Amino acid sequence: MLTVLHETFPQHTFLMNGLIQGVKGLLSFLSAPLIGALSDVWGRKPFLLGTVFFTCFPIPLMKISPWWYFAMISVSGVFSVTFSVIFAYVADVTQEHERSTAYGWVSATFAASLVSSPAIGAYLSANYGDSLVVLVATVVALLDICFILIAVPESLPEKMRPVSWGAQISWKQADPFASLKKVGKDSTVLLICITVFLSYLPEAGQYSSFFLYLRQVIGFGSVKIAAFIAMVGILSIVAQTVFLSILMRSLGNKNTVLLGLGFQMLQLAWYGFGSQAWMMWAAGTVAAMSSITFPAISALVSRNAESDQQGVAQGIITGIRGLCNGLGPALYGFIFYMFHVELTELGPKLNSNSTPLHYIRQGAVIPGPPFLFGACIVLMSFLVALFIPEYSKASGVQKHSNSGSGNLPNPPERLSDEDIEPLLQDSSIWELSSFEEPGNQCTEL
């Protein structure tokens, strides 16, 4: 994609990258609550199929028409909420105590694709050209769609849905800003959402520019970049499958989130101050451990959500991440520009193994200013996460993990009738006059 982007917009490569990702992220933010709410009513499979199809649809356009490709990839942000549907699917088919492990496996599967795809793409591009890369990606996308159609069952039975296919979705459920207003009514949801926003904003910016940063500033060639991705991906799989389940059992959900944020701060600070290749490799191992944060947060959200609102809850989190996907690349590009770190030229061919020129300013104290700034943002996320209470749906009791007295806090004041009930603790979002709540049955690739 980077090659096509540079060939299409040679003078403003990173500016256009930020605009494209910004539009895509904004559309994802706007659509996530609606798709999450619809999946709670109509089932997960139709939306899993739709999100995968529209996410992969622009791939063949990369060789047919680059302009149409970038237009469609921007518009595809409307359906770039695959993770929220998948996590809601997982919540449907697992028990509550199993979800953190299941979310870890989902994230690890994504990491496995991240390990294999760059290496395969680089090999095919170097030996057979970019056209074959696009063809293989298109075929894999079609196989994925066929697999969903044939092999993936519906996870949400009729009795778990508020009503049948004729259910109406209110504007409050579809309006992302109404969701944000609802977030403000529930302190727990508000703290979780702020934590997600502050932790994923620098991560989204890092994803958008990091590999080009390794090439242009640190001096990595294509082979080293592929090896770096493979190392981080493999370690992420281990972290999300082995360490995550151990940490969830030993430390608890909230403390696991805090530990993941700590690793994220460390790796961003290391990237910010690092100017040598070995520092990048060392920070990459820490970055792999920080990958436990999102599945741990998703498990925390799922544990606080009712069984018939998993899609809505995960949709809000995915919507916030989508908003970060729009803001993060622009933020990093602006900081690079402010500190005169030029990333507008690609240098050697992307499939070349030669070492490019370095753009590190002589005597620069901070080679990567955006990464250090991102570490400061994650520090704020860590401080916010400290105040997230531990919530038990079974007992309806909330307590702060850092409270040593063990005394229960005073019950919260009851909201007035016109106030909206907390999203992650109340099933009345559907606003049905006569609906008996089903039993509390428990549940991105």
N, C-alpha and C positions, 0 to 999 in steps of 0.2 A: 504493500500500500504506500509506503514511504517513497518508493521510486516513482510510482504513478503520480503521487501528490507533487513531487518536485518537478516532474516533467510537465504537469498541467499548470502549476503556479510556480515557476522558477524564481521569481523575484520576491514572493511572499509566502514561502512554504509554511513556516510556522504560524504566521498570521492566519492563513486559511485553515490550517489544521485546528487552531483554536476556535475559529468560527464554526467549522463543521462539527467539531465535538461539542461546542456550546449549544448549537441548535439541537443536536441529537440528545444531549443531556436535558435540555429544557423540555423537549417533547416527552421524554421519559418521565420527568417529574410530573408533568401535567396528566399523563395517561395512567400512571401506576395505580392510584387509588381506584379508578374506575375498573381497570382490568382485575385488580384484586377483589373488589366487591362482586363483580360479575362471576368470577371463578367460584366464589362462595355460594352462588345461587345456581349456576349452570354446570358446575363441575370443573375440574382442573384440566382434563384432557383436551377439550377444544382450544383452550387458551395456551396450553403447552404447545400444541401443534401450530397455532397461529403465531406465537412469539418466535418460535424457531424458524418458521417459514419466512416471515418478513425480515428477520435478522439476517438470514442467509441469502435472501433474494437479490441483493445488490452485487453479489460476488461475480457472476458472469459478466456484468456490465463493466467490470474493471478493464476488460480487453475490448469490449464492444464500443463503449463510449465513456471515457473518463468523466466527462461533464455529467452525464446521466448517473454514473456511479456515485459521484459525490453528492448529487442531489438526492438520490434514493437512500444513500446511507444516512443522510441527515434526517430524512422523513422516517426512516426505519426506527428512529428513536421512540416513536409512538409505541412500538412493540418490543422495545429493548428492556423488558421486565421479566425475562425468563427466570431469573433467580428467585423472584418473589413467588412465581407460580410453582417452581420446583420445591422451594422450602415449604410452601403450604401443602404440597403433595406429600412431602415427607412427614409433616405434622399430622396428616390424615392417617397414615399407615403405621405410625410408630407410637409406642407409649412414651409418656413424658420423660421418664428417666433414660430413654434410649435416644432422644432427639439430638443431644449434643454430639454423640458419636456418629449418628446418621448425617448430621450436617457436616461433620468433619470429613466423612467419606465423600459427600457431594463435592465439597471444596477440593478435596484431594484428587478427585477425578478430573476436575477442571485443571488442577495443577499438572496432572499427567498429560493432558492435551497440550498444555503450555510447554512442557518439556519436549514432546515429540514433534509438534508442528513446526517450530522454527528450524530445527535440524533437517527435517524432511524437505521443507520449503527451500532452504538454502542449497541443499544437495540437488534437488530437481532444477532449481533456477540456474545453478552453475553448470550443470551438465546438459540440460534439455531446454532451457529457456523459461521465461515467466509464463508463457501461454500454458504450458503443462501444469504449472503450479495452480493457475486459476481453474483449469479443467479438473484436476484432482480435488480441489476444494469444493467445486460444484458437485461432483459425484458424491463426496462424503456428506455434503449437506442433504442431497436427495436420499441417501441411505438413512440418514438420521430421521428425516420426515417419514419415510416408509416404516422405520422401526417404531416410531410413535404410533402410527396408524394401526399397525398389525399387532405389536407385542405389548404396548403399554396399556394396562387397564385403567378404567376410571377409579380414582381413589376416594371420591366423595359420594357415598350412597345417598339415595333420595331422602332417607329419614334424617340425614345429617344436615340437609338443606332447609332453609327457612320455609320455602315453598317450592313449587315445581317450576318448570321452564317459563311459566307465565309471570313470574315475579317481576315487579317493577323496581327499578333502581332510582332512588331519590337523588336530587341534585346535590344534596349534602354529601352523599357517598361518592359522587363522581368529581366533585369540586376539590382539587388538591389544597386550595387555600382554606376551605372549610375543614379539611383534615388538619391543617396547621392550627386552626382555631380550636379544634377538639384536642389537639396535643396540649395546648395551653391550659385546658381544664383539668388535666391529670398530671400531677407533678412527676410521677414515675415515667410516664410516656415522654414527657418533656425532657427529662434528664437523659433518657435513652436516645432520643432523637438528636439532642445537642451533641451527645457523645459520638454518635454516628457521623454527624455532619463535620465536626472538628477533626475526627480521625480519618475520614475518607477524603476530605478536601485535598490534603497534601498527597495522599496516595494516588488520587486521580491525576493530579498534576505530574507526579513522578512517573506514572505509566505512560503519559503522553510524550515525554521527552527523554526518559532515562537512557534508552538504548542508543539514541543518537548522541546523547551526552557522553556515554562511554566511548563511542567511536571518535567524536570530534575533540573532546576535551581530555579524556584519559588516554586515548590512543589504542583502543581495542579494535581488532579486525573482526571480520564476520565469523571466523572460526571461534575466536575467543568469546564473542557475544553469544553464539549458539551454546558453547560450553558453559558460560555463565548462567544462561537461562536454564539449561539442563540441571546444573548443580542446585540452583535455588528451587527449581520445581521438584526435584527428587527430595530435597530436604523438607520442602513444604508438605509433600505427601506424608513423610514420616511424622512431621509435627502435627498434622491434622488427623492422622489416624491413630498413632501410638500415644504421643504426648498429650494430645487434647483430652482423650478419655481419662488418662491418668490424672491430669490436672483437675478436670471437672470433679472427679471423685475425691481427690485429696484436698483441693483448695476451695472448691465450690465454683458456681457459675460466675458470680461477680468478681471474685479474686482472679479467675482465669482471664476475664476481660482486662482487668488492670495489668496483669502480667503481660498480655499481648500488647497493650498500649505502651508499656515500658520498653519492650523490645523494639517497637516501631520508633519511639523517640531516639533510641540508641542508634539504630541503623540510619535514620535520617541525619542525625548529627554527624555520624561517621562519614556519610557521603558528602556532607557539606564541607567538612574540613579536610577530607582525604584528597590527595593529589597523586597517589601512587597506585599502581595496578593491584598490589597485594592488599591494599586497604579496601578496594572495591570487593575483592573476593571475601575478605573477612567480614565486611559489612553485609555481604550477601547471605552469609550463614545466619546472621542475626535477623535479616529480613525474612528468611524462611520461618523462623520461630514466631515472628510477628503475624504470620498468616493465620494463627489461631484466633485472632481477635474477632473477625466477622462471623464465623460459625458459632463462637461463644455468645456474641451479641444476639444472633438469630435465635439461639436456644433460649436466651433470657427473654426475648420478646415472645416466643412461642409459649413459654411457661406462664406468661402473664395474660395470654389471649384465650378467649373462650374457643371451644372446639369448632364452632360455626363461623368464627371470624379470623381464622388463620390467614386467609387470603388478604383481608383488609389490613391486618396488622403488618404482614410482610410487605404488602404493597406500599404502605407509608414509608417503611424503611428503604425499600428499593427506590421509591420516588426521591427521597433525600439523597441517596447515592447517585441517582440520575442527575439531580441538580448539581451535585459536586462534580460529576463528569463534565458538566458544562463550564463550571467556574474554575475548576482545578487547572486545566490546560492554559486558560487565559491568565490565571494568576502566575503560574510558573513562567510563561512566556514574557509577561510584563516584568517580572523580577529579573529574568535573564537580560532583558533589554535595559533595565535601569542600571545594572551592574556591568553593562557592556560585554557580556559573554555572548559572542556571536555564534548562532547555530543555524544560520540561514543557508549555508553552503554544505552540500553533501560530501565534498571532497572526493575520495576514491569511489569507485563503483561499489554498490552495496554487496555484491557477491564476490568482491575482491578480498584477498587475504592480506593485502599490503597494509602497512600501518599509516594512518593519515597524519596530517600535520596537527600539532597540538595548539590549542587556543588558550591555554592557561596563561594568564598574565604573570609576568615575572614578578616574584615577591608577593603575589596575592595571598592574603591571609585566609580568605574564604574562597576556595575555588568554585564551590557550588552553593551560592547564596540561597536559591530557592529551597534547597533541601534543609538548610539550617533554619530557615523561616518556617518550613513545614514541621520541624521538630518542636518549635515553640508552639505551634498550633496544637500539636498532639499533646503537649504538656497541659494545655488548657483543657483538652478532652479528658485527660487523666484526672485532673482536679474535679471536673464535673462528675465523672464516673464514680468518684469516691462517695458521692451523696446518693447514688442509686440505692434504694432500699431493696432488701430481700423480701420477696412477696410469695406467699403460699396461698394458692387458690383454694386448697382444701380447707384451710382454717380461716381464710380471709384476714390473716394477720400480717402486717408489715412491720419490719424491724430493720434497723441499720446495722450492717455487719460490724461497724466500728463502735457500736454502743456496748460497753462492757457491763452496764448495770443490769441488763436483762429486763428492765421495766418496759412494759408496753406503752407506746405513745398514746396520747389521747386520740380518740376516734375523730376523723375529719368531720368538719361541719357539713351538713347536708346542703347540697346545692338547691337553688330554687327551681321551680318547675320549668322555667324557661331555659335553664342551663342545660347544656349537652352533657350526657353522662360520659364517664371515661371510656375511651375506645377499647382499651385492652382488658377491661374488667366487666364490661356490660354487653349484653346481647340485644339491647333494644335499639341498636343502630338501624335495624330493618324497619322500625316504626310500624309494626303490624299490630292491628287492633286485637287480634286473638291468635297468639302463637305460643305454643308450649315449648319451652326450651328443651332440646334433646339432652340425653345423658352426656356427661362429660367424657366423650370418647376422644382419645388422643390420636396426633398424626405421626441447584441450577447447574446446569450441566454445560 
